[in-house]
Amino acid sequence: MQREDIIELYQIEQYTSVDQMLGMVARKKGLLKAGGIANMEEAARAILRDFLNGKIQYFTAPPASAMIDDEED
């Protein structure tokens, strides 16, 4: 999943750090502590839940050298 996919999924703005992204996700989901401070831990848990529930998809292409080695055998 690319940065743009995260931005689209959570309807947040461009971010430059993980803390900034977690803060925006927390505010968007209403995960705030007393005084309106973003609850970063709860936002991280929400993102993990979304990953485990399949809302956030993950894949990685196999290394090119592994594919070449398998073909030679």
Backbone torsions as a table, in degrees:
resi	resn	phi	psi	omega
1	MET	NA	135.7	-178.6
2	GLN	-94.4	165.9	178.6
3	ARG	-55.1	-41.0	-179.1
4	GLU	-62.3	-34.5	178.6
5	ASP	-66.5	-40.3	177.2
6	ILE	-64.2	-43.9	179.7
7	ILE	-60.9	-42.4	180.0
8	GLU	-69.8	-44.4	-178.0
9	LEU	-60.1	-46.1	-176.1
10	TYR	-95.7	-1.1	178.6
11	GLN	54.2	52.3	178.9
12	ILE	-117.8	172.9	179.5
13	GLU	-87.9	174.2	176.2
14	GLN	-58.1	143.7	179.4
15	TYR	-131.6	157.9	-178.0
16	THR	-116.8	-8.7	179.0
17	SER	-146.2	163.3	178.7
18	VAL	-64.6	-42.5	179.6
19	ASP	-60.0	-40.8	178.9
20	GLN	-64.1	-43.6	179.4
21	MET	-63.2	-46.0	179.5
22	LEU	-61.5	-39.1	177.3
23	GLY	-62.1	-42.8	179.3
24	MET	-67.7	-41.2	178.3
25	VAL	-64.0	-43.0	179.0
26	ALA	-59.7	-46.2	179.9
27	ARG	-64.8	-40.5	-178.4
28	LYS	-64.6	-38.0	-178.6
29	LYS	-89.9	-1.7	179.5
30	GLY	75.1	26.7	-179.8
31	LEU	-92.2	81.6	-174.8
32	LEU	-120.6	146.4	174.2
33	LYS	-90.6	179.9	177.1
34	ALA	-57.0	138.6	-179.8
35	GLY	85.1	5.5	178.2
36	GLY	79.4	17.3	179.7
37	ILE	-80.8	134.2	-179.5
38	ALA	-63.3	132.1	177.6
39	ASN	-89.0	91.1	-174.8
40	MET	-63.6	-39.1	-179.4
41	GLU	-63.0	-43.7	-179.5
42	GLU	-69.0	-34.6	176.3
43	ALA	-64.7	-41.8	178.0
44	ALA	-62.9	-41.2	177.7
45	ARG	-63.3	-40.1	179.6
46	ALA	-63.2	-40.6	178.6
47	ILE	-65.8	-42.5	176.9
48	LEU	-61.7	-41.5	176.9
49	ARG	-61.2	-42.0	178.2
50	ASP	-62.0	-38.1	177.5
51	PHE	-65.8	-46.8	-178.9
52	LEU	-65.9	-30.4	179.6
53	ASN	-86.8	-1.2	175.6
54	GLY	90.4	3.8	177.1
55	LYS	-69.3	-33.1	177.9
56	ILE	-107.5	117.1	-178.0
57	GLN	-95.5	146.6	179.9
58	TYR	-132.9	136.6	173.1
59	PHE	-152.5	158.6	175.6
60	THR	-143.8	139.4	178.4
61	ALA	-75.7	143.1	177.7
62	PRO	-66.8	152.7	179.3
63	PRO	-62.4	142.9	-178.2
64	ALA	-61.9	-38.1	-177.8
65	SER	-66.8	-32.9	179.1
66	ALA	-67.1	-37.0	179.1
67	MET	-68.0	-39.4	179.9
68	ILE	-66.9	-42.9	179.6
69	ASP	-61.9	-40.4	180.0
70	ASP	-66.5	-34.5	-179.6
71	GLU	-70.7	-28.8	-177.2
72	GLU	-76.6	-24.5	-176.9
73	ASP	-71.9	NA	NA
